[in-house]
């Protein structure tokens, strides 16, 4: 019997490709070419499954052109590249790769917070440019992290990881806002207090964004929200581009409405708003919060596990639209 055919849309670990080749006829992209939507659709012709990253948009138009497609497995926890509703209507399973990146991403979120608060990138650029000629009492004096108030917008697993690092590692007072309040046990484990979004913005010395992207969270932080923050506050975004209005943030940083920002994600990435690039008081990283080798390998293997399980009659580990599975097994 012929093996199912899958497309791996971006470069990935060779050992993961070797695993998949034991179960599938694989077309890979180790050249890491960025395909247009038309090129992606052409590559998906005749494919039963796809191994995707957040850069490949799977929508109704692609699905209509690829009727053989049965599953798309994202090597990411985020899945705003999937039109899950359209996939469900088409009977195509969507999966993602949560949990395996929680602690690594929380580590990075805290690292970005520290770099932002203590002006590490700004001071390194100063030093490398040969501008450091003497000590001065206020040379790159930033803000303290220990004992400060840490605000978290979005309190899923990554948010909880950041809360624990702040509360137990740095003696921070942790406050958070979320669509739904955590239960008392989880709040106690994180030493975190629930507050309104307005209180979070007005009170936090350091605000970390960890909420998922959706139409309702688009520009959740814009000019009005930034105006509520302390002029000494910092903002860190490790969530998704589009949650912050980057133009409004650049204006707030330029006008010192807030002190500094650390950004790992951007609207329209990999393009960056030019006003952000012109500022010294922002730390910019290229969407690398989950980028440790063990974690990225675990993410890739989870995407592979989902594909293998689906085509061997086992339940995929992390389905996003389980109704597709119910329909498949009942038919």
PyMOL commands that set and color helices and strands:
alter all, ss='L'
color gray80, all
select helices_A, chain A and resi 14-21+37-43+60-65+84-90+102-117+120-128+157-170+184-190+197-203+215-217+223-228+246-254+274-277+293-311+323-330
alter helices_A, ss='H'
color red, helices_A
select strands_A, chain A and resi 4-8+24-27+49-52+71-74+93-95+149-153+173-177+192-194+206-209+234-237+260-263+282-284
alter strands_A, ss='S'
color yellow, strands_A
deselect
rebuild
show_as cartoon
